[in-house]
Amino acid sequence: MPINLELIANPVSLPATGQVATITARLTDYYGVGLGEGINVQWTTTSGSLSAAQSETNEDSVATVQLRSSNVIGNATVTAITSEDGGTGQIIIPFTDQWIPIAPLYTAWADYGGPYNCSPWTPDASTVTSGSSFTQSATCSQNQIAYRQDREQSSVSGAVRNVGGAQPLYQTIQVTRTQSAVGTKPADVSIGGDPEASYYGMSNNRVDVNMAFNYDLSLPSGGSTSAFMISGYGIEVRKISDTRYQFVVQRTGTFTSTVRFTATNGGATVFKDVNVRIQVYYSGGGH
């Protein structure tokens, strides 16, 4: 009487990474009655490896063996043959690929639309001297977009594949914008110095004195200066720097004059008149 072999695998498929399934063979007669224990079953497989070449049925008429998958994707056909009455059975167990998540790929952040919610430009043109070129800056919000691509990798071949489509990511950052500008503030200029300047000197020469006396100005806002006499005589004005001048006389005597100093800075100009008095005495012994 023929023997029936019913084969069952748990699990029904295996990743091709050396994983293990348990295969059971239940032996019954024509009427489905179990044949009992002690019946030898011989096992073969077309792929992978078996834990034993043969095993015997237990009291439940079941013989078991374990199948370990190879690293080759495909099907393994496991065959069971009894040593009595030539009973045989087969089961196919797929060896499948196994995909595991790996680190996703990200694109670089890129601007998405233009800047918005910008602060006022600084410094304001009204705070910079008229005609002066300078750079203004402003802080703005800027939306950005990037993409994330999820991936997975085969545990069998090492191949990598995308999972789904690229997913957009969004962020908002603060950016600084710049532009060139020209100042509109009228130039500030001021000039300081004593309004009265008196000097005394002694010379042993009456006609070839060539005596110089220093006069200092202050320019709190910067700028440049010039000077000229608007009244008087006998005094020469020499410029040493924008803040230092000399009053020069060539003879002995008393000399008075009003000297006008002019200070300019950008487009602004101021004047300062200084009354100058110089007395040079002859000390004797010369010409």
JOJO-V249242 format. One record per pair of residues at least 4 apart in sequence whose C-alpha atoms are under 8 Angstrom apart, sorted by the first residue. I is the first residue (numbers start at 1). GAP is how many residues later the second one is. D is the distance in whole Angstrom. If there is no record, write none. Layout:
# JOJO-V249242
i=I gap=GAP d=D
i=I gap=GAP d=D
This chain:
# JOJO-V249242
i=1 gap=28 d=7
i=1 gap=29 d=7
i=1 gap=84 d=7
i=2 gap=27 d=7
i=2 gap=28 d=7
i=2 gap=83 d=6
i=2 gap=84 d=7
i=2 gap=85 d=6
i=3 gap=24 d=7
i=3 gap=25 d=6
i=3 gap=26 d=5
i=3 gap=27 d=7
i=3 gap=82 d=7
i=3 gap=83 d=7
i=3 gap=84 d=5
i=3 gap=85 d=8
i=4 gap=22 d=8
i=4 gap=23 d=6
i=4 gap=24 d=5
i=4 gap=25 d=6
i=4 gap=26 d=7
i=4 gap=28 d=8
i=4 gap=83 d=6
i=4 gap=84 d=7
i=4 gap=85 d=8
i=5 gap=20 d=6
i=5 gap=21 d=6
i=5 gap=22 d=5
i=5 gap=23 d=7
i=5 gap=75 d=8
i=5 gap=82 d=7
i=5 gap=83 d=6
i=5 gap=84 d=5
i=6 gap=18 d=8
i=6 gap=19 d=5
i=6 gap=20 d=5
i=6 gap=21 d=7
i=6 gap=83 d=7
i=7 gap=16 d=7
i=7 gap=17 d=6
i=7 gap=18 d=5
i=7 gap=19 d=7
i=7 gap=82 d=7
i=7 gap=83 d=7
i=7 gap=84 d=6
i=8 gap=4 d=8
i=8 gap=15 d=6
i=8 gap=16 d=5
i=8 gap=17 d=7
i=8 gap=83 d=7
i=9 gap=4 d=8
i=9 gap=12 d=6
i=9 gap=13 d=6
i=9 gap=14 d=4
i=9 gap=15 d=7
i=9 gap=82 d=8
i=9 gap=84 d=8
i=10 gap=11 d=5
i=10 gap=12 d=5
i=10 gap=13 d=6
i=11 gap=10 d=6
i=11 gap=11 d=7
i=12 gap=9 d=8
i=12 gap=81 d=6
i=12 gap=82 d=8
i=13 gap=8 d=8
i=13 gap=80 d=5
i=13 gap=81 d=5
i=13 gap=82 d=6
i=13 gap=83 d=7
i=14 gap=5 d=6
i=14 gap=6 d=7
i=14 gap=7 d=7
i=14 gap=55 d=6
i=14 gap=79 d=7
i=14 gap=80 d=6
i=14 gap=81 d=5
i=14 gap=82 d=6
i=15 gap=4 d=6
i=15 gap=54 d=7
i=15 gap=80 d=5
i=15 gap=81 d=5
i=15 gap=82 d=6
i=15 gap=83 d=6
i=16 gap=53 d=5
i=16 gap=54 d=5
i=16 gap=55 d=5
i=16 gap=56 d=6
i=16 gap=57 d=6
i=16 gap=79 d=5
i=16 gap=80 d=5
i=16 gap=81 d=6
i=16 gap=82 d=7
i=16 gap=140 d=6
i=17 gap=52 d=6
i=17 gap=53 d=6
i=17 gap=54 d=5
i=17 gap=81 d=8
i=17 gap=138 d=7
i=17 gap=139 d=6
i=18 gap=50 d=6
i=18 gap=51 d=5
i=18 gap=52 d=6
i=18 gap=53 d=7
i=19 gap=49 d=5
i=19 gap=50 d=5
i=20 gap=46 d=6
i=20 gap=47 d=6
i=20 gap=48 d=4
i=20 gap=49 d=6
i=21 gap=45 d=6
i=21 gap=46 d=5
i=21 gap=47 d=7
i=22 gap=42 d=7
i=22 gap=43 d=6
i=22 gap=44 d=5
i=22 gap=45 d=6
i=23 gap=41 d=6
i=23 gap=42 d=5
i=23 gap=43 d=6
i=23 gap=44 d=7
i=24 gap=38 d=6
i=24 gap=39 d=6
i=24 gap=40 d=4
i=24 gap=41 d=7
i=25 gap=37 d=5
i=25 gap=38 d=5
i=25 gap=39 d=6
i=25 gap=55 d=8
i=26 gap=8 d=8
i=26 gap=31 d=8
i=26 gap=34 d=8
i=26 gap=35 d=6
i=26 gap=36 d=4
i=26 gap=37 d=7
i=27 gap=7 d=6
i=27 gap=8 d=6
i=27 gap=9 d=8
i=27 gap=30 d=8
i=27 gap=34 d=6
i=27 gap=35 d=6
i=28 gap=4 d=5
i=28 gap=5 d=5
i=28 gap=6 d=4
i=28 gap=7 d=5
i=28 gap=33 d=7
i=29 gap=4 d=5
i=29 gap=5 d=7
i=29 gap=6 d=7
i=34 gap=26 d=7
i=34 gap=27 d=5
i=35 gap=4 d=8
i=35 gap=26 d=6
i=36 gap=21 d=7
i=36 gap=22 d=7
i=36 gap=23 d=5
i=36 gap=24 d=6
i=36 gap=25 d=4
i=37 gap=19 d=7
i=37 gap=20 d=5
i=37 gap=21 d=4
i=37 gap=22 d=5
i=37 gap=23 d=7
i=37 gap=24 d=5
i=37 gap=25 d=8
i=38 gap=18 d=5
i=38 gap=19 d=5
i=38 gap=20 d=6
i=38 gap=21 d=8
i=39 gap=17 d=5
i=39 gap=18 d=5
i=39 gap=43 d=7
i=39 gap=44 d=8
i=39 gap=45 d=8
i=40 gap=14 d=7
i=40 gap=15 d=6
i=40 gap=16 d=4
i=40 gap=17 d=7
i=40 gap=42 d=6
i=40 gap=43 d=6
i=40 gap=44 d=8
i=41 gap=13 d=5
i=41 gap=14 d=5
i=41 gap=15 d=6
i=41 gap=16 d=8
i=41 gap=22 d=7
i=41 gap=39 d=6
i=41 gap=40 d=6
i=41 gap=41 d=5
i=41 gap=42 d=6
i=42 gap=11 d=6
i=42 gap=12 d=4
i=42 gap=13 d=7
i=42 gap=38 d=6
i=42 gap=39 d=5
i=42 gap=40 d=6
i=42 gap=41 d=7
i=43 gap=7 d=8
i=43 gap=9 d=7
i=43 gap=10 d=5
i=43 gap=11 d=6
i=43 gap=22 d=8
i=43 gap=35 d=7
i=43 gap=36 d=6
i=43 gap=37 d=5
i=43 gap=38 d=7
i=44 gap=6 d=7
i=44 gap=9 d=7
i=44 gap=34 d=6
i=44 gap=35 d=5
i=44 gap=36 d=7
i=45 gap=4 d=7
i=45 gap=5 d=7
i=45 gap=31 d=6
i=45 gap=32 d=6
i=45 gap=33 d=4
i=45 gap=34 d=6
i=46 gap=30 d=5
i=46 gap=31 d=5
i=46 gap=32 d=7
i=47 gap=22 d=7
i=47 gap=23 d=7
i=47 gap=28 d=7
i=47 gap=29 d=5
i=47 gap=30 d=7
i=48 gap=19 d=7
i=48 gap=20 d=6
i=48 gap=21 d=5
i=48 gap=22 d=4
i=48 gap=28 d=7
i=49 gap=18 d=6
i=49 gap=19 d=5
i=49 gap=20 d=7
i=49 gap=21 d=7
i=50 gap=15 d=7
i=50 gap=16 d=6
i=50 gap=17 d=5
i=50 gap=18 d=6
i=51 gap=14 d=6
i=51 gap=15 d=5
i=51 gap=16 d=6
i=51 gap=17 d=8
i=52 gap=13 d=6
i=52 gap=14 d=8
i=54 gap=11 d=8
i=55 gap=8 d=6
i=55 gap=9 d=7
i=55 gap=10 d=7
i=56 gap=6 d=8
i=56 gap=7 d=5
i=56 gap=8 d=8
i=57 gap=4 d=5
i=57 gap=5 d=5
i=57 gap=6 d=4
i=57 gap=7 d=8
i=58 gap=4 d=5
i=58 gap=5 d=6
i=69 gap=26 d=6
i=70 gap=25 d=8
i=71 gap=85 d=6
i=72 gap=23 d=7
i=72 gap=84 d=8
i=73 gap=21 d=8
i=73 gap=22 d=5
i=73 gap=23 d=5
i=73 gap=24 d=6
i=74 gap=20 d=6
i=74 gap=21 d=5
i=74 gap=22 d=7
i=75 gap=17 d=6
i=75 gap=18 d=6
i=75 gap=19 d=4
i=75 gap=20 d=6
i=76 gap=16 d=6
i=76 gap=17 d=5
i=76 gap=18 d=6
i=76 gap=19 d=7
i=77 gap=13 d=7
i=77 gap=14 d=6
i=77 gap=15 d=5
i=77 gap=16 d=6
i=78 gap=12 d=6
i=78 gap=13 d=5
i=78 gap=14 d=6
i=78 gap=15 d=8
i=79 gap=9 d=7
i=79 gap=10 d=6
i=79 gap=11 d=4
i=79 gap=12 d=7
i=80 gap=8 d=5
i=80 gap=9 d=5
i=80 gap=10 d=6
i=81 gap=5 d=7
i=81 gap=6 d=6
i=81 gap=7 d=4
i=81 gap=8 d=7
i=82 gap=4 d=6
i=82 gap=5 d=5
i=82 gap=6 d=6
i=83 gap=4 d=8
i=97 gap=57 d=7
i=97 gap=58 d=7
i=97 gap=59 d=6
i=98 gap=56 d=6
i=98 gap=57 d=5
i=98 gap=58 d=7
i=99 gap=53 d=6
i=99 gap=54 d=5
i=99 gap=55 d=5
i=99 gap=56 d=6
i=100 gap=52 d=5
i=100 gap=53 d=5
i=100 gap=54 d=7
i=100 gap=55 d=7
i=101 gap=49 d=8
i=101 gap=50 d=6
i=101 gap=51 d=4
i=101 gap=52 d=6
i=102 gap=48 d=8
i=102 gap=49 d=6
i=102 gap=50 d=5
i=102 gap=51 d=7
i=103 gap=47 d=7
i=103 gap=48 d=7
i=104 gap=44 d=6
i=104 gap=45 d=5
i=104 gap=46 d=4
i=104 gap=47 d=6
i=105 gap=43 d=6
i=105 gap=44 d=5
i=105 gap=45 d=7
i=105 gap=46 d=8
i=106 gap=40 d=7
i=106 gap=41 d=6
i=106 gap=42 d=5
i=106 gap=43 d=6
i=107 gap=39 d=5
i=107 gap=40 d=5
i=107 gap=41 d=7
i=108 gap=38 d=6
i=108 gap=39 d=8
i=109 gap=35 d=6
i=109 gap=36 d=6
i=109 gap=37 d=5
i=110 gap=34 d=5
i=110 gap=35 d=5
i=110 gap=36 d=6
i=111 gap=31 d=7
i=111 gap=32 d=6
i=111 gap=33 d=4
i=111 gap=34 d=6
i=112 gap=30 d=7
i=112 gap=31 d=5
i=112 gap=32 d=5
i=112 gap=33 d=6
i=113 gap=29 d=8
i=113 gap=30 d=7
i=113 gap=31 d=8
i=114 gap=28 d=7
i=114 gap=29 d=8
i=115 gap=25 d=6
i=115 gap=26 d=6
i=115 gap=27 d=5
i=115 gap=28 d=8
i=115 gap=60 d=8
i=116 gap=24 d=6
i=116 gap=25 d=5
i=116 gap=26 d=7
i=117 gap=23 d=6
i=117 gap=24 d=6
i=118 gap=20 d=6
i=118 gap=21 d=5
i=118 gap=22 d=4
i=118 gap=23 d=7
i=119 gap=19 d=5
i=119 gap=20 d=5
i=119 gap=21 d=6
i=120 gap=18 d=6
i=121 gap=15 d=6
i=121 gap=16 d=5
i=121 gap=17 d=5
i=122 gap=14 d=5
i=122 gap=15 d=5
i=122 gap=16 d=6
i=123 gap=4 d=7
i=123 gap=5 d=8
i=123 gap=13 d=6
i=123 gap=14 d=7
i=124 gap=4 d=7
i=124 gap=12 d=8
i=125 gap=56 d=7
i=125 gap=57 d=6
i=125 gap=58 d=5
i=125 gap=59 d=6
i=125 gap=60 d=7
i=126 gap=57 d=6
i=126 gap=58 d=5
i=126 gap=59 d=5
i=127 gap=56 d=7
i=127 gap=57 d=7
i=127 gap=58 d=6
i=128 gap=4 d=7
i=128 gap=54 d=8
i=128 gap=55 d=4
i=128 gap=56 d=6
i=128 gap=57 d=5
i=129 gap=54 d=5
i=129 gap=55 d=6
i=129 gap=56 d=5
i=129 gap=57 d=6
i=129 gap=58 d=5
i=129 gap=137 d=7
i=130 gap=52 d=7
i=130 gap=53 d=4
i=130 gap=54 d=4
i=130 gap=55 d=5
i=130 gap=56 d=5
i=130 gap=57 d=6
i=130 gap=136 d=7
i=130 gap=137 d=8
i=131 gap=51 d=6
i=131 gap=52 d=5
i=131 gap=53 d=7
i=131 gap=135 d=8
i=132 gap=50 d=5
i=132 gap=51 d=5
i=133 gap=47 d=7
i=133 gap=48 d=6
i=133 gap=49 d=4
i=133 gap=50 d=6
i=134 gap=46 d=6
i=134 gap=47 d=6
i=134 gap=48 d=6
i=134 gap=49 d=7
i=135 gap=43 d=7
i=135 gap=44 d=6
i=135 gap=45 d=5
i=135 gap=46 d=6
i=136 gap=42 d=5
i=136 gap=43 d=5
i=136 gap=44 d=6
i=136 gap=45 d=7
i=137 gap=39 d=7
i=137 gap=40 d=5
i=137 gap=41 d=4
i=137 gap=42 d=7
i=138 gap=38 d=6
i=138 gap=39 d=5
i=138 gap=40 d=7
i=139 gap=35 d=7
i=139 gap=36 d=6
i=139 gap=37 d=5
i=139 gap=38 d=6
i=140 gap=34 d=6
i=140 gap=35 d=5
i=140 gap=36 d=6
i=140 gap=37 d=7
i=141 gap=31 d=7
i=141 gap=32 d=6
i=141 gap=33 d=5
i=141 gap=34 d=6
i=142 gap=30 d=5
i=142 gap=31 d=5
i=142 gap=32 d=6
i=142 gap=33 d=7
i=143 gap=27 d=7
i=143 gap=28 d=6
i=143 gap=29 d=4
i=143 gap=30 d=7
i=144 gap=26 d=6
i=144 gap=27 d=5
i=144 gap=28 d=6
i=144 gap=29 d=8
i=145 gap=23 d=7
i=145 gap=24 d=6
i=145 gap=25 d=5
i=145 gap=26 d=7
i=146 gap=22 d=6
i=146 gap=23 d=5
i=146 gap=24 d=7
i=147 gap=19 d=6
i=147 gap=20 d=5
i=147 gap=21 d=4
i=147 gap=22 d=6
i=148 gap=18 d=5
i=148 gap=19 d=5
i=148 gap=20 d=6
i=148 gap=21 d=7
i=149 gap=13 d=7
i=149 gap=14 d=7
i=149 gap=15 d=8
i=149 gap=16 d=7
i=149 gap=17 d=5
i=149 gap=18 d=6
i=150 gap=12 d=6
i=150 gap=13 d=5
i=150 gap=14 d=7
i=150 gap=15 d=8
i=150 gap=16 d=7
i=151 gap=9 d=7
i=151 gap=10 d=6
i=151 gap=11 d=4
i=151 gap=12 d=5
i=152 gap=8 d=6
i=152 gap=9 d=6
i=152 gap=10 d=6
i=152 gap=11 d=7
i=153 gap=5 d=6
i=153 gap=6 d=6
i=153 gap=7 d=4
i=153 gap=8 d=6
i=154 gap=4 d=5
i=154 gap=5 d=5
i=154 gap=6 d=6
i=186 gap=80 d=8
i=186 gap=81 d=7
i=186 gap=82 d=7
i=187 gap=78 d=6
i=187 gap=79 d=5
i=187 gap=80 d=6
i=187 gap=81 d=5
i=188 gap=33 d=6
i=188 gap=77 d=7
i=188 gap=78 d=8
i=188 gap=80 d=6
i=189 gap=30 d=7
i=189 gap=31 d=8
i=189 gap=32 d=5
i=189 gap=33 d=7
i=189 gap=34 d=7
i=189 gap=74 d=7
i=189 gap=75 d=7
i=189 gap=76 d=6
i=189 gap=79 d=6
i=189 gap=80 d=7
i=189 gap=81 d=7
i=190 gap=29 d=6
i=190 gap=30 d=6
i=190 gap=31 d=6
i=190 gap=73 d=7
i=190 gap=80 d=7
i=191 gap=26 d=7
i=191 gap=27 d=6
i=191 gap=28 d=5
i=191 gap=29 d=7
i=191 gap=72 d=7
i=191 gap=79 d=7
i=191 gap=80 d=8
i=191 gap=81 d=7
i=192 gap=25 d=5
i=192 gap=26 d=5
i=192 gap=27 d=6
i=192 gap=28 d=8
i=193 gap=23 d=6
i=193 gap=24 d=5
i=193 gap=25 d=6
i=194 gap=80 d=7
i=195 gap=77 d=8
i=195 gap=78 d=7
i=195 gap=79 d=5
i=195 gap=80 d=6
i=196 gap=78 d=6
i=196 gap=79 d=5
i=196 gap=80 d=6
i=197 gap=18 d=8
i=197 gap=77 d=7
i=197 gap=78 d=6
i=197 gap=79 d=5
i=197 gap=80 d=6
i=198 gap=78 d=6
i=198 gap=79 d=5
i=198 gap=80 d=6
i=199 gap=14 d=7
i=199 gap=78 d=6
i=199 gap=79 d=5
i=199 gap=80 d=6
i=200 gap=78 d=6
i=200 gap=79 d=5
i=200 gap=80 d=6
i=200 gap=81 d=8
i=201 gap=78 d=6
i=201 gap=79 d=5
i=201 gap=80 d=6
i=202 gap=78 d=5
i=202 gap=79 d=5
i=202 gap=80 d=6
i=202 gap=81 d=6
i=203 gap=6 d=6
i=203 gap=49 d=7
i=203 gap=77 d=7
i=203 gap=78 d=6
i=203 gap=79 d=5
i=203 gap=80 d=6
i=203 gap=81 d=8
i=204 gap=78 d=6
i=204 gap=79 d=5
i=204 gap=80 d=5
i=204 gap=81 d=6
i=204 gap=82 d=5
i=204 gap=83 d=7
i=205 gap=4 d=6
i=205 gap=47 d=8
i=205 gap=77 d=7
i=205 gap=78 d=8
i=205 gap=79 d=7
i=205 gap=80 d=8
i=205 gap=81 d=5
i=205 gap=82 d=5
i=206 gap=45 d=6
i=206 gap=46 d=6
i=206 gap=76 d=6
i=206 gap=80 d=7
i=206 gap=81 d=6
i=207 gap=43 d=7
i=207 gap=44 d=5
i=207 gap=45 d=7
i=207 gap=80 d=7
i=208 gap=42 d=6
i=208 gap=43 d=6
i=209 gap=40 d=7
i=209 gap=41 d=5
i=209 gap=42 d=5
i=209 gap=43 d=7
i=210 gap=38 d=6
i=210 gap=39 d=6
i=210 gap=40 d=4
i=210 gap=41 d=7
i=211 gap=37 d=6
i=211 gap=38 d=6
i=211 gap=39 d=6
i=212 gap=34 d=6
i=212 gap=35 d=6
i=212 gap=36 d=4
i=212 gap=37 d=7
i=213 gap=33 d=5
i=213 gap=34 d=5
i=213 gap=35 d=6
i=214 gap=30 d=7
i=214 gap=31 d=6
i=214 gap=32 d=5
i=214 gap=33 d=7
i=215 gap=29 d=6
i=215 gap=30 d=5
i=215 gap=31 d=6
i=215 gap=32 d=7
i=216 gap=27 d=6
i=216 gap=28 d=5
i=216 gap=29 d=6
i=217 gap=25 d=8
i=217 gap=26 d=5
i=217 gap=27 d=6
i=218 gap=25 d=6
i=219 gap=4 d=7
i=219 gap=24 d=7
i=221 gap=44 d=8
i=222 gap=43 d=7
i=223 gap=40 d=6
i=223 gap=41 d=5
i=223 gap=42 d=4
i=223 gap=43 d=8
i=224 gap=18 d=6
i=224 gap=39 d=6
i=224 gap=40 d=5
i=224 gap=41 d=7
i=225 gap=17 d=5
i=225 gap=18 d=8
i=225 gap=36 d=7
i=225 gap=37 d=5
i=225 gap=38 d=4
i=225 gap=39 d=6
i=226 gap=13 d=8
i=226 gap=16 d=7
i=226 gap=35 d=6
i=226 gap=36 d=5
i=226 gap=37 d=7
i=227 gap=10 d=7
i=227 gap=12 d=8
i=227 gap=32 d=7
i=227 gap=33 d=6
i=227 gap=34 d=4
i=227 gap=35 d=6
i=228 gap=9 d=7
i=228 gap=31 d=6
i=228 gap=32 d=6
i=228 gap=33 d=7
i=229 gap=8 d=8
i=229 gap=28 d=7
i=229 gap=29 d=6
i=229 gap=30 d=4
i=229 gap=31 d=6
i=230 gap=27 d=8
i=230 gap=28 d=6
i=230 gap=29 d=6
i=230 gap=30 d=6
i=231 gap=26 d=5
i=231 gap=27 d=5
i=231 gap=28 d=7
i=232 gap=23 d=8
i=232 gap=24 d=6
i=232 gap=25 d=4
i=232 gap=26 d=6
i=233 gap=22 d=7
i=233 gap=23 d=7
i=233 gap=24 d=6
i=234 gap=15 d=6
i=234 gap=16 d=8
i=234 gap=21 d=6
i=234 gap=22 d=8
i=235 gap=12 d=6
i=235 gap=13 d=6
i=235 gap=14 d=5
i=235 gap=20 d=7
i=235 gap=21 d=8
i=235 gap=22 d=7
i=236 gap=11 d=6
i=236 gap=12 d=5
i=236 gap=13 d=6
i=237 gap=8 d=7
i=237 gap=9 d=6
i=237 gap=10 d=5
i=237 gap=11 d=6
i=238 gap=7 d=6
i=238 gap=8 d=5
i=238 gap=9 d=6
i=238 gap=10 d=7
i=239 gap=5 d=7
i=239 gap=6 d=5
i=239 gap=7 d=6
i=240 gap=4 d=5
i=240 gap=5 d=5
i=240 gap=6 d=7
i=241 gap=4 d=7
i=251 gap=29 d=8
i=252 gap=27 d=7
i=252 gap=28 d=5
i=252 gap=29 d=6
i=252 gap=30 d=6
i=253 gap=26 d=6
i=253 gap=27 d=5
i=253 gap=28 d=6
i=254 gap=23 d=7
i=254 gap=24 d=6
i=254 gap=25 d=4
i=254 gap=26 d=6
i=255 gap=22 d=6
i=255 gap=23 d=5
i=255 gap=24 d=6
i=256 gap=19 d=7
i=256 gap=20 d=6
i=256 gap=21 d=4
i=256 gap=22 d=6
i=257 gap=18 d=6
i=257 gap=19 d=5
i=257 gap=20 d=7
i=258 gap=15 d=6
i=258 gap=16 d=6
i=258 gap=17 d=5
i=258 gap=18 d=6
i=259 gap=14 d=6
i=259 gap=15 d=5
i=259 gap=16 d=6
i=259 gap=17 d=7
i=260 gap=11 d=7
i=260 gap=12 d=6
i=260 gap=13 d=4
i=260 gap=14 d=6
i=261 gap=10 d=6
i=261 gap=11 d=5
i=261 gap=12 d=6
i=261 gap=13 d=8
i=262 gap=7 d=7
i=262 gap=8 d=6
i=262 gap=9 d=5
i=262 gap=10 d=7
i=263 gap=6 d=6
i=263 gap=7 d=5
i=263 gap=8 d=6
i=264 gap=4 d=6
i=264 gap=5 d=4
i=264 gap=6 d=7
i=265 gap=4 d=7
